[in-house]
């Protein structure tokens, strides 16, 4: 013990040496207790498994634990898949009732939007729903989205001349285009949109008279309706209606806007007669419009709206169709007083450009 009092070259007192030895034995005792417990467990496992070595036994136990964990993970994945499968099966089972419910909600909203208030014989206000079919035509079809999609398709360049001739001739076959009036050859139009806006040859449309009293057609179109409306005073303008076709009318104030310039009562106090013409441009027509007379534009108005088809069959069914569509209205005057020109957009024809006004941008996506 005296020789062991020097540890690492450091001399220890007898008391310090006893304390050091005691702490070392305590540490050895703790480690031996842990080792004894470990081997006791190994021995018990080996007795249960019939003499298997402790190392092999611990390895087997570890492998069993790993298998249990992997099995639990797989079972949880299977449970997740089964839950998703059950949800999909439930949707398959209840798909028809869910679709029917969505359709009912859409019809209720459509009824509220197309309903009209009317009074019966007893003077009681009652809401009628007789225009469900018309409401479906007006509000149930995404006309603007369809027009933008059609614009993207028709603006695509056709790379090959054979493809261009095939597409343009098929369009000509459908809508009766007059190819002999085109200014440029058929292959020179890169896309269907350019072919749609093809210019005419010089001198194809001759104007017989160019006087101040002359009014000509501003475009190649079908005349749907002509008529006149009597305006006794400027106060009657709010209630003035004109026919888009025979028997189907729309409000003129809503169409061209309130208080148009130069539309005032005559100087001598007599009523004023307004003449109007409704023109329809078919898909095969020349889609440029020109000034119909010598007149001065004093006011431009842009009315955003829908792009419902303006085919004659729909014009006869939907009252106020032109008031619902997007349009650009030009108000001004000519030799005989008030003059107005309106370009109305339609399905797949939502872009309206005015040559002298670059600020007009139609068919813009809603924000």
C-alpha angles and dihedrals in degrees: 000000000000089000090049093053088088109073118173091349092301118120113225128198120240093255094047090048092053091050091049093050092047092053091049092053090048091054091047090049093053093050092047090052091053091047092049091051091049094051091043089058091047091050092050091050091048092051091051093049094046106257102326114158116259094240093050090045092053090047091051091048090050091050091049090052091051091049090050091051093048091047091050090049091050092047090052090050090049089050090052092049091047090051091052090046091051091051091050090047090050090052089049090050096046099031095108096049091047092050091046090052092051090049091051091051090050092049092050090052090047091051091052092049097046098038119115130204115235136166123235127216091279092055095250115142112237131178115233127199105198096129101065092122092048090047090053090053093047104038106015099067122067096229096166094050091048091049093051091048090049090049091054091050096047092046092060112111116243104221102198128059091221090056091047094051091047095050096043094046091049089051089048090051092052099046106021101245117188103234094178089068095057118114096213133041119271095249093055094075108089097197141017089254091060091047089050090056096041115154123234129240118266113269096018092117110045121194111213096200132022100187129133090257095053121111117183134179109276093213147003102282149132116261106234100175143350128191147127137245129206117230110193096179140350089259090065093057093088092060097039115120131183132193122257085189129352109297097007114091139180136194114269093204091054090047101051099019136250122308100004114198119263093013097118137128118286119265094243092050096249124133122268125233117217118201119200139181127200114209128189122206111208120211091256096052128101101271102212124097127205138193110290094204145000101281141134123244111222102164136033123193130184119201114191114211146124128317102228117167112265096206112147091247091059094040088060092052106040116062114215093013094151091053091056096052128079112263145166117224125197116196125188143113142273137182094300099042131259119036129180134180124189129189111200122200122225142183110313089359102080100131114094118178126186114206095217098039117058093174092076109099116171134188093032117170114255115252 
